[in-house]
Amino acid sequence: MFKSSLYPFFKNMAFKLDAEVAHELTIKSMNYLAPWVNNRPSDPRFHCSSFGLNFKNPIGLAAGLDKNAEAISFLSYLPFGFIEVGTVTPVPQAGNAKPRLFRYPDEESLRNCMGFNNLGMDLVFKNIENANRREKILGVNLGKNKITPNELAKNDYATLYQKFAPIADYLVINVSSPNTPGLRDLLQDSGLREIFQEVALKRKVCARPLLVKVSPDMTHEELTSVVELVKEFNLTGIIATNTTIMPERGAGGVSGKLLFQKARLTRQYLLEQLKETPEIELIGVGGFGSFEDCLDFWSRGGKLIQLYSSFVFQGPKILHDIERQLGLEMTKRKVTSFEEFRSSLK
Ligand SMILES: Cc1cc2nc3c(=O)[nH]c(=O)nc-3n(C[C@H](O)[C@H](O)[C@H](O)COP(=O)(O)O)c2cc1C
């Protein structure tokens, strides 16, 4: 059995290696481990639904860990409620120069300047087709190629949407990575509007839930304008947040505990903005590392959460810990469904 108790042993070895080498080896070996995963049935009390999809639980895997959709068969065995793969770009690209992934173990944080390294949409599509998803909800995170000028970015997003909509449960427009030069400029009103307009044409042909991922470095004014566009173009929701820039640490984007407060404030602002439109979803990501962090988000009206860094540092144990504490809290509050639990927090 691949039990979470094995993770400290695995981590001890992996953390002796360069961060990206360890990451690559882990992804490549994951599917071989799949048959040994202790695959427990999910607790029906944790089931929840959002944008027409039924999630086994509200905790998902954030984009960037399985960029090429190579480990879905393994990841779908773990108690994630949903998995997001990508960022995938139309044509393959190598990403930025190495080293480009750094750990801060004492702060349970990472810094990366990967730059959307991925195998490109055709291979990623094949990987998804060949994966055993075990009915897990699968999101695909879309990004433009580095060589595509911002004026033509809309075409990349439309092409990617068209490619993956038939095979994905939901799609994400990612314009918030700090590692592709000029990408975040697309978060401005005119850039996003053009992308949403172009993707809307493809969405008429194959309608899928569509979200946009925002940066924790945006001003309230910028966030408000994203909310307005999300409403105008009937997007499904917003994912908050991507990594943050901390130039004092070096280039790239910081994730994990060092990001938590900034991402939390962004989420709080967005939850306020979306109060009158509960049909627009806010998926929380950025620094979640404990049940208490999740509880904070749920008690402010949030529902779905994604993890990346805390999964790297704590392994599958973080998922078991959140489930166990959620179960205890639900019993204490005498509620039998996740929706009832959220209502009990108000
Ligand atoms: C190494 C690494 C690569 C990432 N790559 C992507 C990516 O390709 N696309 C994306 O939308 N987010 C990417 N992210 C951001 C995560 O999806 C997430 O938004 C961020 O790490 C904050 O969550 P966390 O604090 O739980 O790690 C990446 C993060 C890390 C650490």
Ligand as a Chemical Component Dictionary entry (heavy atoms), coordinates in Angstrom:
data_LIG
# 
_chem_comp.id                   LIG 
_chem_comp.type                 NON-POLYMER 
_chem_comp.pdbx_formal_charge   0 
_chem_comp.three_letter_code    LIG 
# 
loop_
_chem_comp_atom.comp_id 
_chem_comp_atom.atom_id 
_chem_comp_atom.alt_atom_id 
_chem_comp_atom.type_symbol 
_chem_comp_atom.charge 
_chem_comp_atom.model_Cartn_x 
_chem_comp_atom.model_Cartn_y 
_chem_comp_atom.model_Cartn_z 
_chem_comp_atom.pdbx_ordinal 
LIG C1  C1  C 0 6.270  24.811 -9.575  1  
LIG C2  C2  C 0 4.958  25.477 -9.818  2  
LIG C3  C3  C 0 4.444  25.524 -11.096 3  
LIG C4  C4  C 0 3.214  26.137 -11.327 4  
LIG N1  N1  N 0 2.726  26.149 -12.598 5  
LIG C5  C5  C 0 1.496  26.686 -12.813 6  
LIG C6  C6  C 0 0.927  26.637 -14.109 7  
LIG O1  O1  O 0 1.493  26.082 -15.042 8  
LIG N2  N2  N 0 -0.290 27.231 -14.279 9  
LIG C7  C7  C 0 -0.979 27.824 -13.255 10 
LIG O2  O2  O 0 -2.092 28.321 -13.454 11 
LIG N3  N3  N 0 -0.461 27.863 -12.017 12 
LIG C8  C8  C 0 0.742  27.305 -11.773 13 
LIG N4  N4  N 0 1.271  27.336 -10.514 14 
LIG C9  C9  C 0 0.516  28.037 -9.451  15 
LIG C10 C10 C 0 -0.363 27.097 -8.650  16 
LIG O3  O3  O 0 -1.374 26.521 -9.436  17 
LIG C11 C11 C 0 -1.019 27.855 -7.488  18 
LIG O4  O4  O 0 -1.853 28.860 -8.005  19 
LIG C12 C12 C 0 0.007  28.505 -6.578  20 
LIG O5  O5  O 0 1.111  27.640 -6.379  21 
LIG C13 C13 C 0 -0.585 28.863 -5.225  22 
LIG O6  O6  O 0 -1.023 27.701 -4.539  23 
LIG P1  P1  P 0 -0.165 27.036 -3.349  24 
LIG O7  O7  O 0 0.217  28.112 -2.408  25 
LIG O8  O8  O 0 -1.066 25.983 -2.784  26 
LIG O9  O9  O 0 1.044  26.436 -3.987  27 
LIG C14 C14 C 0 2.495  26.727 -10.255 28 
LIG C15 C15 C 0 3.031  26.676 -8.963  29 
LIG C16 C16 C 0 4.221  26.056 -8.730  30 
LIG C17 C17 C 0 4.763  26.008 -7.323  31 
# 
loop_
_chem_comp_bond.comp_id 
_chem_comp_bond.atom_id_1 
_chem_comp_bond.atom_id_2 
_chem_comp_bond.value_order 
_chem_comp_bond.pdbx_ordinal 
LIG C1  C2  SING 1  
LIG C2  C3  SING 2  
LIG C2  C16 DOUB 3  
LIG C3  C4  DOUB 4  
LIG C4  N1  SING 5  
LIG C4  C14 SING 6  
LIG N1  C5  DOUB 7  
LIG C5  C6  SING 8  
LIG C5  C8  SING 9  
LIG C6  O1  DOUB 10 
LIG C6  N2  SING 11 
LIG N2  C7  SING 12 
LIG C7  O2  DOUB 13 
LIG C7  N3  SING 14 
LIG N3  C8  DOUB 15 
LIG C8  N4  SING 16 
LIG N4  C9  SING 17 
LIG N4  C14 SING 18 
LIG C9  C10 SING 19 
LIG C10 O3  SING 20 
LIG C10 C11 SING 21 
LIG C11 O4  SING 22 
LIG C11 C12 SING 23 
LIG C12 O5  SING 24 
LIG C12 C13 SING 25 
LIG C13 O6  SING 26 
LIG O6  P1  SING 27 
LIG P1  O7  DOUB 28 
LIG P1  O8  SING 29 
LIG P1  O9  SING 30 
LIG C14 C15 DOUB 31 
LIG C15 C16 SING 32 
LIG C16 C17 SING 33 
# 
